[in-house]
Amino acid sequence: MIRSVLLVTIAVAVTAFMSVCALLFPLISPGENKAHKVANLWARMLLGLSGIRVRVVGRENVLMNRPQVFMANHQSDFDILIVLAHIPGQFRWIVKKELFKIPIFGKAMRSAGYIEIDRQNHEKAMKSLGEAAQKIREGKSVVTFPEGTRSRDGTIKPFKQGLFHLAIQAGVPIVPISIIGAHEIMPKRSLKVRPGKITMVIDRPVDVSGYTIETRAELIERVRGIIIRNFENGRTSVGQSPAPELGKDAL
């Protein structure tokens, strides 16, 4: 427990320093991309300090020449660091509004072009999705946790519908991501951090062109099914060399 307290203290200090850097760098050389690169470095530093190693399966499935919507399961605060550190290229987060209230850190996220979403207010949530659509039109990918919050018991919860609406309207593929092992590293409502190994499986992009707003429930089940399958396969293959078998939902 003493180790976890020291780690949290160091993490807060590193976060404050990197947040200031994320605010200052764009002033010297304007652009959201600079702040996002600082966030990538911040994530790598905290993972290293925590003794967490990340194995990535399917990195080649990331589309480097077009925008996409990354959707990942969510079981720990470390999921944010894992995604930031190990998804290549530029992307923007769709983040719950509470995080933007953190002093300095919230301003740093705005500097990086991350998008605030209020899931309790439908009108504001739709406005946030509109901002995300604008980022996509600018050629930026977006990342989100479709469960809306961390799973407390380690299972994958039902997905929110609005983000699938966004993908269909924007006509961009959805890339399903399964994060395995984060719940064991640091579960929800716990400050205890256990060093260990995480596996992140990036599956093939799912083409949304055959779906409409009326049939988005089918798309939700398809994407959720891929994430659950890779999650369960990854859990059963922990400690083994073979990678989880990816789905066939290629573009």
Stockholm file with secondary structure:
# STOCKHOLM 1.0

chainA/1-251         MIRSVLLVTIAVAVTAFMSVCALLFPLISPGENKAHKVANLWARMLLGLSGIRVRVVGRENVLMNRPQVFMANHQSDFDILIVLAHIPGQFRWIVKKELFKIPIFGKAMRSAGYIEIDRQNHEKAMKSLGEAAQKIREGKSVVTFPEGTRSRDGTIKPFKQGLFHLAIQAGVPIVPISIIGAHEIMPKRSLKVRPGKITMVIDRPVDVSGYTIETRAELIERVRGIIIRNFENGRTSVGQSPAPELGKDAL
#=GR chainA/1-251 SS CHHHHHHHHHHHHHHHHHHHHHHHHHHHSCCHHHHHHHHHHHHHHHHHHTTEEEEEECGGGSCTTSCCEEEECCCSTHHHHHHHHHSCSCEEEEEEGGGGGSTTHHHHHHHTTCEEECTTCHHHHHHHHHHHHHHHHTTCEEEECTTSSCCSSSSCCCCCSHHHHHHHHHTCCEEEEEEESHHHHSCTTCCCCCCEEEEEEECCCBCCTTCCGGGHHHHHHHHHHHHHHHHHHHHHTTTSSSCCCCCSCCC
#=GC SS_cons         CHHHHHHHHHHHHHHHHHHHHHHHHHHHSCCHHHHHHHHHHHHHHHHHHTTEEEEEECGGGSCTTSCCEEEECCCSTHHHHHHHHHSCSCEEEEEEGGGGGSTTHHHHHHHTTCEEECTTCHHHHHHHHHHHHHHHHTTCEEEECTTSSCCSSSSCCCCCSHHHHHHHHHTCCEEEEEEESHHHHSCTTCCCCCCEEEEEEECCCBCCTTCCGGGHHHHHHHHHHHHHHHHHHHHHTTTSSSCCCCCSCCC
//
